[in-house]
């Protein structure tokens, strides 16, 4: 039986789309202005563009 190789940890690979920088967190602002009930349409469009 060949030796098992662990899959790479995507949280440590900076080129991975799943990489989270140590300074990123739930309170990080990705887009401005912040989401409110009245600006959902423009906020969601901006967020989709920011996420690629």
PDB file of N, CA, C and O in Angstrom, chain B, residues numbered from 101:
ATOM      1  N   UNK B 101       0.851  -1.174   0.000  1.00  0.00           N
ATOM      2  CA  UNK B 101       0.000   0.000   0.000  1.00  0.00           C
ATOM      3  C   UNK B 101       0.900   1.242   0.000  1.00  0.00           C
ATOM      4  O   UNK B 101       1.814   1.343   0.818  1.00  0.00           O
ATOM      5  N   UNK B 102       0.642   2.189  -0.918  1.00  0.00           N
ATOM      6  CA  UNK B 102       1.464   3.409  -0.954  1.00  0.00           C
ATOM      7  C   UNK B 102       1.207   4.276   0.272  1.00  0.00           C
ATOM      8  O   UNK B 102       0.120   4.240   0.847  1.00  0.00           O
ATOM      9  N   UNK B 103       2.201   5.051   0.666  1.00  0.00           N
ATOM     10  CA  UNK B 103       2.001   5.925   1.837  1.00  0.00           C
ATOM     11  C   UNK B 103       0.928   6.973   1.556  1.00  0.00           C
ATOM     12  O   UNK B 103       0.794   7.462   0.434  1.00  0.00           O
ATOM     13  N   UNK B 104       0.181   7.300   2.577  1.00  0.00           N
ATOM     14  CA  UNK B 104      -0.872   8.321   2.444  1.00  0.00           C
ATOM     15  C   UNK B 104      -0.255   9.702   2.561  1.00  0.00           C
ATOM     16  O   UNK B 104       0.575   9.966   3.431  1.00  0.00           O
ATOM     17  N   UNK B 105      -0.679  10.562   1.676  1.00  0.00           N
ATOM     18  CA  UNK B 105      -0.198  11.942   1.692  1.00  0.00           C
ATOM     19  C   UNK B 105      -1.378  12.838   2.037  1.00  0.00           C
ATOM     20  O   UNK B 105      -2.434  12.771   1.408  1.00  0.00           O
ATOM     21  N   UNK B 106      -1.183  13.668   3.037  1.00  0.00           N
ATOM     22  CA  UNK B 106      -2.262  14.571   3.463  1.00  0.00           C
ATOM     23  C   UNK B 106      -2.495  15.626   2.389  1.00  0.00           C
ATOM     24  O   UNK B 106      -1.539  16.125   1.796  1.00  0.00           O
ATOM     25  N   UNK B 107      -3.756  15.972   2.133  1.00  0.00           N
ATOM     26  CA  UNK B 107      -4.027  17.037   1.158  1.00  0.00           C
ATOM     27  C   UNK B 107      -3.496  18.370   1.679  1.00  0.00           C
ATOM     28  O   UNK B 107      -3.435  18.586   2.890  1.00  0.00           O
ATOM     29  N   UNK B 108      -3.115  19.256   0.773  1.00  0.00           N
ATOM     30  CA  UNK B 108      -2.606  20.560   1.229  1.00  0.00           C
ATOM     31  C   UNK B 108      -3.686  21.335   1.986  1.00  0.00           C
ATOM     32  O   UNK B 108      -4.871  21.254   1.661  1.00  0.00           O
ATOM     33  N   UNK B 109      -3.268  22.066   2.973  1.00  0.00           N
ATOM     34  CA  UNK B 109      -4.196  22.871   3.773  1.00  0.00           C
ATOM     35  C   UNK B 109      -4.459  24.183   3.041  1.00  0.00           C
ATOM     36  O   UNK B 109      -3.591  25.055   2.998  1.00  0.00           O
ATOM     37  N   UNK B 110      -5.663  24.328   2.460  1.00  0.00           N
ATOM     38  CA  UNK B 110      -5.977  25.517   1.664  1.00  0.00           C
ATOM     39  C   UNK B 110      -6.016  26.792   2.500  1.00  0.00           C
ATOM     40  O   UNK B 110      -5.918  27.892   1.955  1.00  0.00           O
ATOM     41  N   UNK B 111      -6.158  26.654   3.819  1.00  0.00           N
ATOM     42  CA  UNK B 111      -6.175  27.856   4.653  1.00  0.00           C
ATOM     43  C   UNK B 111      -4.776  28.455   4.808  1.00  0.00           C
ATOM     44  O   UNK B 111      -4.637  29.585   5.275  1.00  0.00           O
ATOM     45  N   UNK B 112      -3.736  27.703   4.420  1.00  0.00           N
ATOM     46  CA  UNK B 112      -2.364  28.196   4.512  1.00  0.00           C
ATOM     47  C   UNK B 112      -1.793  28.604   3.161  1.00  0.00           C
ATOM     48  O   UNK B 112      -0.759  29.269   3.106  1.00  0.00           O
ATOM     49  N   UNK B 113      -2.451  28.216   2.071  1.00  0.00           N
ATOM     50  CA  UNK B 113      -1.985  28.516   0.716  1.00  0.00           C
ATOM     51  C   UNK B 113      -2.517  29.876   0.290  1.00  0.00           C
ATOM     52  O   UNK B 113      -3.716  30.023   0.054  1.00  0.00           O
ATOM     53  N   UNK B 114      -1.639  30.874   0.188  1.00  0.00           N
ATOM     54  CA  UNK B 114      -2.069  32.235  -0.119  1.00  0.00           C
ATOM     55  C   UNK B 114      -2.676  32.377  -1.503  1.00  0.00           C
ATOM     56  O   UNK B 114      -3.368  33.362  -1.759  1.00  0.00           O
ATOM     57  N   UNK B 115      -2.445  31.431  -2.406  1.00  0.00           N
ATOM     58  CA  UNK B 115      -3.046  31.502  -3.738  1.00  0.00           C
ATOM     59  C   UNK B 115      -4.428  30.851  -3.778  1.00  0.00           C
ATOM     60  O   UNK B 115      -5.118  30.925  -4.795  1.00  0.00           O
ATOM     61  N   UNK B 116      -4.832  30.218  -2.685  1.00  0.00           N
ATOM     62  CA  UNK B 116      -6.137  29.557  -2.618  1.00  0.00           C
ATOM     63  C   UNK B 116      -7.252  30.585  -2.415  1.00  0.00           C
ATOM     64  O   UNK B 116      -7.074  31.545  -1.665  1.00  0.00           O
ATOM     65  N   UNK B 117      -8.406  30.393  -3.078  1.00  0.00           N
ATOM     66  CA  UNK B 117      -9.529  31.309  -2.835  1.00  0.00           C
ATOM     67  C   UNK B 117     -10.088  31.180  -1.418  1.00  0.00           C
ATOM     68  O   UNK B 117     -10.853  32.035  -0.970  1.00  0.00           O
ATOM     69  N   UNK B 118      -9.704  30.104  -0.709  1.00  0.00           N
ATOM     70  CA  UNK B 118     -10.182  29.893   0.660  1.00  0.00           C
ATOM     71  C   UNK B 118      -9.207  30.421   1.711  1.00  0.00           C
ATOM     72  O   UNK B 118      -9.460  30.289   2.909  1.00  0.00           O
ATOM     73  N   UNK B 119      -8.101  31.014   1.277  1.00  0.00           N
ATOM     74  CA  UNK B 119      -7.116  31.559   2.206  1.00  0.00           C
ATOM     75  C   UNK B 119      -7.705  32.752   2.949  1.00  0.00           C
ATOM     76  O   UNK B 119      -8.297  33.643   2.341  1.00  0.00           O
ATOM     77  N   UNK B 120      -7.537  32.759   4.259  1.00  0.00           N
ATOM     78  CA  UNK B 120      -7.988  33.879   5.086  1.00  0.00           C
ATOM     79  C   UNK B 120      -6.752  34.476   5.750  1.00  0.00           C
ATOM     80  O   UNK B 120      -6.062  33.811   6.522  1.00  0.00           O
ATOM     81  N   UNK B 121      -6.489  35.733   5.437  1.00  0.00           N
ATOM     82  CA  UNK B 121      -5.343  36.425   6.019  1.00  0.00           C
ATOM     83  C   UNK B 121      -5.598  36.643   7.509  1.00  0.00           C
ATOM     84  O   UNK B 121      -6.744  36.858   7.906  1.00  0.00           O
ATOM     85  N   UNK B 122      -4.562  36.592   8.339  1.00  0.00           N
ATOM     86  CA  UNK B 122      -4.750  36.788   9.781  1.00  0.00           C
ATOM     87  C   UNK B 122      -5.438  38.100  10.149  1.00  0.00           C
ATOM     88  O   UNK B 122      -6.093  38.179  11.188  1.00  0.00           O
ATOM     89  N   UNK B 123      -5.299  39.126   9.315  1.00  0.00           N
ATOM     90  CA  UNK B 123      -5.956  40.395   9.640  1.00  0.00           C
ATOM     91  C   UNK B 123      -7.412  40.434   9.176  1.00  0.00           C
ATOM     92  O   UNK B 123      -8.137  41.374   9.502  1.00  0.00           O
ATOM     93  N   UNK B 124      -7.852  39.417   8.412  1.00  0.00           N
ATOM     94  CA  UNK B 124      -9.252  39.345   7.991  1.00  0.00           C
ATOM     95  C   UNK B 124     -10.071  38.697   9.094  1.00  0.00           C
ATOM     96  O   UNK B 124      -9.577  37.837   9.823  1.00  0.00           O
ATOM     97  N   UNK B 125     -11.291  39.102   9.211  1.00  0.00           N
ATOM     98  CA  UNK B 125     -12.169  38.526  10.214  1.00  0.00           C
ATOM     99  C   UNK B 125     -13.596  38.947   9.969  1.00  0.00           C
ATOM    100  O   UNK B 125     -13.877  39.672   9.014  1.00  0.00           O
ATOM    101  N   UNK B 126     -14.509  38.499  10.824  1.00  0.00           N
ATOM    102  CA  UNK B 126     -15.920  38.816  10.619  1.00  0.00           C
ATOM    103  C   UNK B 126     -16.237  40.305  10.689  1.00  0.00           C
ATOM    104  O   UNK B 126     -17.272  40.738  10.183  1.00  0.00           O
ATOM    105  N   UNK B 127     -15.370  41.087  11.303  1.00  0.00           N
ATOM    106  CA  UNK B 127     -15.639  42.522  11.391  1.00  0.00           C
ATOM    107  C   UNK B 127     -14.942  43.310  10.282  1.00  0.00           C
ATOM    108  O   UNK B 127     -15.042  44.537  10.241  1.00  0.00           O
ATOM    109  N   UNK B 128     -14.234  42.615   9.380  1.00  0.00           N
ATOM    110  CA  UNK B 128     -13.566  43.293   8.263  1.00  0.00           C
ATOM    111  C   UNK B 128     -14.594  43.843   7.290  1.00  0.00           C
ATOM    112  O   UNK B 128     -15.607  43.200   7.013  1.00  0.00           O
ATOM    113  N   UNK B 129     -14.330  45.028   6.776  1.00  0.00           N
ATOM    114  CA  UNK B 129     -15.225  45.645   5.800  1.00  0.00           C
ATOM    115  C   UNK B 129     -14.721  45.275   4.411  1.00  0.00           C
ATOM    116  O   UNK B 129     -13.616  45.657   4.026  1.00  0.00           O
ATOM    117  N   UNK B 130     -15.535  44.529   3.655  1.00  0.00           N
ATOM    118  CA  UNK B 130     -15.160  44.110   2.306  1.00  0.00           C
ATOM    119  C   UNK B 130     -15.539  45.170   1.296  1.00  0.00           C
ATOM    120  O   UNK B 130     -14.768  45.476   0.387  1.00  0.00           O
ATOM    121  N   UNK B 131     -16.718  45.728   1.452  1.00  0.00           N
ATOM    122  CA  UNK B 131     -17.187  46.784   0.554  1.00  0.00           C
ATOM    123  C   UNK B 131     -17.802  47.899   1.387  1.00  0.00           C
ATOM    124  O   UNK B 131     -18.257  47.683   2.510  1.00  0.00           O
ATOM    125  N   UNK B 132     -17.804  49.081   0.816  1.00  0.00           N
ATOM    126  CA  UNK B 132     -18.485  50.205   1.447  1.00  0.00           C
ATOM    127  C   UNK B 132     -19.529  50.705   0.472  1.00  0.00           C
ATOM    128  O   UNK B 132     -19.292  50.586  -0.730  1.00  0.00           O
ATOM    129  N   UNK B 133     -20.609  51.229   0.859  1.00  0.00           N
ATOM    130  CA  UNK B 133     -21.044  51.437   2.240  1.00  0.00           C
ATOM    131  C   UNK B 133     -21.508  50.134   2.880  1.00  0.00           C
ATOM    132  O   UNK B 133     -21.761  49.146   2.190  1.00  0.00           O
ATOM    133  N   UNK B 134     -21.616  50.144   4.191  1.00  0.00           N
ATOM    134  CA  UNK B 134     -22.093  48.978   4.916  1.00  0.00           C
ATOM    135  C   UNK B 134     -23.536  48.674   4.543  1.00  0.00           C
ATOM    136  O   UNK B 134     -24.293  49.564   4.154  1.00  0.00           O
ATOM    137  N   UNK B 135     -23.902  47.413   4.666  1.00  0.00           N
ATOM    138  CA  UNK B 135     -25.248  46.969   4.316  1.00  0.00           C
ATOM    139  C   UNK B 135     -26.289  47.512   5.289  1.00  0.00           C
ATOM    140  O   UNK B 135     -26.148  47.404   6.507  1.00  0.00           O
ATOM    141  N   UNK B 136     -27.330  48.094   4.719  1.00  0.00           N
ATOM    142  CA  UNK B 136     -28.524  48.467   5.475  1.00  0.00           C
ATOM    143  C   UNK B 136     -29.699  47.907   4.694  1.00  0.00           C
ATOM    144  O   UNK B 136     -29.526  47.459   3.560  1.00  0.00           O
ATOM    145  N   UNK B 137     -30.871  47.923   5.267  1.00  0.00           N
ATOM    146  CA  UNK B 137     -32.040  47.395   4.565  1.00  0.00           C
ATOM    147  C   UNK B 137     -32.361  48.145   3.287  1.00  0.00           C
ATOM    148  O   UNK B 137     -32.837  47.549   2.321  1.00  0.00           O
ATOM    149  N   UNK B 138     -32.110  49.428   3.270  1.00  0.00           N
ATOM    150  CA  UNK B 138     -32.511  50.242   2.122  1.00  0.00           C
ATOM    151  C   UNK B 138     -31.501  50.224   0.973  1.00  0.00           C
ATOM    152  O   UNK B 138     -31.842  50.649  -0.131  1.00  0.00           O
ATOM    153  N   UNK B 139     -30.268  49.748   1.191  1.00  0.00           N
ATOM    154  CA  UNK B 139     -29.270  49.767   0.117  1.00  0.00           C
ATOM    155  C   UNK B 139     -28.866  48.366  -0.339  1.00  0.00           C
ATOM    156  O   UNK B 139     -27.790  48.186  -0.908  1.00  0.00           O
ATOM    157  N   UNK B 140     -29.726  47.372  -0.091  1.00  0.00           N
ATOM    158  CA  UNK B 140     -29.366  45.990  -0.399  1.00  0.00           C
ATOM    159  C   UNK B 140     -28.976  45.791  -1.860  1.00  0.00           C
ATOM    160  O   UNK B 140     -27.968  45.140  -2.134  1.00  0.00           O
ATOM    161  N   UNK B 141     -29.745  46.331  -2.803  1.00  0.00           N
ATOM    162  CA  UNK B 141     -29.488  46.090  -4.222  1.00  0.00           C
ATOM    163  C   UNK B 141     -28.089  46.572  -4.628  1.00  0.00           C
ATOM    164  O   UNK B 141     -27.327  45.814  -5.227  1.00  0.00           O
ATOM    165  N   UNK B 142     -27.750  47.810  -4.310  1.00  0.00           N
ATOM    166  CA  UNK B 142     -26.428  48.324  -4.695  1.00  0.00           C
ATOM    167  C   UNK B 142     -25.318  47.644  -3.896  1.00  0.00           C
ATOM    168  O   UNK B 142     -24.241  47.391  -4.435  1.00  0.00           O
ATOM    169  N   UNK B 143     -25.564  47.343  -2.619  1.00  0.00           N
ATOM    170  CA  UNK B 143     -24.567  46.663  -1.799  1.00  0.00           C
ATOM    171  C   UNK B 143     -24.276  45.269  -2.348  1.00  0.00           C
ATOM    172  O   UNK B 143     -23.114  44.876  -2.448  1.00  0.00           O
ATOM    173  N   UNK B 144     -25.324  44.514  -2.707  1.00  0.00           N
ATOM    174  CA  UNK B 144     -25.112  43.150  -3.195  1.00  0.00           C
ATOM    175  C   UNK B 144     -24.366  43.148  -4.525  1.00  0.00           C
ATOM    176  O   UNK B 144     -23.537  42.270  -4.762  1.00  0.00           O
ATOM    177  N   UNK B 145     -24.642  44.111  -5.388  1.00  0.00           N
ATOM    178  CA  UNK B 145     -23.931  44.219  -6.662  1.00  0.00           C
ATOM    179  C   UNK B 145     -22.443  44.491  -6.398  1.00  0.00           C
ATOM    180  O   UNK B 145     -21.578  43.877  -7.024  1.00  0.00           O
ATOM    181  N   UNK B 146     -22.152  45.398  -5.485  1.00  0.00           N
ATOM    182  CA  UNK B 146     -20.765  45.720  -5.142  1.00  0.00           C
ATOM    183  C   UNK B 146     -20.062  44.522  -4.513  1.00  0.00           C
ATOM    184  O   UNK B 146     -18.897  44.261  -4.815  1.00  0.00           O
ATOM    185  N   UNK B 147     -20.753  43.794  -3.645  1.00  0.00           N
ATOM    186  CA  UNK B 147     -20.175  42.615  -2.998  1.00  0.00           C
ATOM    187  C   UNK B 147     -19.865  41.527  -4.024  1.00  0.00           C
ATOM    188  O   UNK B 147     -18.804  40.906  -3.958  1.00  0.00           O
ATOM    189  N   UNK B 148     -20.766  41.290  -4.965  1.00  0.00           N
ATOM    190  CA  UNK B 148     -20.515  40.280  -6.005  1.00  0.00           C
ATOM    191  C   UNK B 148     -19.289  40.651  -6.836  1.00  0.00           C
ATOM    192  O   UNK B 148     -18.489  39.782  -7.183  1.00  0.00           O
ATOM    193  N   UNK B 149     -19.138  41.921  -7.152  1.00  0.00           N
ATOM    194  CA  UNK B 149     -17.958  42.363  -7.910  1.00  0.00           C
ATOM    195  C   UNK B 149     -16.680  42.179  -7.090  1.00  0.00           C
ATOM    196  O   UNK B 149     -15.648  41.775  -7.627  1.00  0.00           O
ATOM    197  N   UNK B 150     -16.750  42.473  -5.800  1.00  0.00           N
ATOM    198  CA  UNK B 150     -15.572  42.343  -4.940  1.00  0.00           C
ATOM    199  C   UNK B 150     -15.145  40.883  -4.797  1.00  0.00           C
ATOM    200  O   UNK B 150     -13.954  40.586  -4.700  1.00  0.00           O
ATOM    201  N   UNK B 151     -16.119  39.975  -4.785  1.00  0.00           N
ATOM    202  CA  UNK B 151     -15.810  38.556  -4.624  1.00  0.00           C
ATOM    203  C   UNK B 151     -15.394  37.893  -5.928  1.00  0.00           C
ATOM    204  O   UNK B 151     -14.906  36.763  -5.930  1.00  0.00           O
ATOM    205  N   UNK B 152     -15.588  38.599  -7.036  1.00  0.00           N
ATOM    206  CA  UNK B 152     -15.135  38.079  -8.328  1.00  0.00           C
ATOM    207  C   UNK B 152     -16.144  37.250  -8.953  1.00  0.00           C
ATOM    208  O   UNK B 152     -15.925  36.731 -10.048  1.00  0.00           O
TER     209      UNK B 152
END
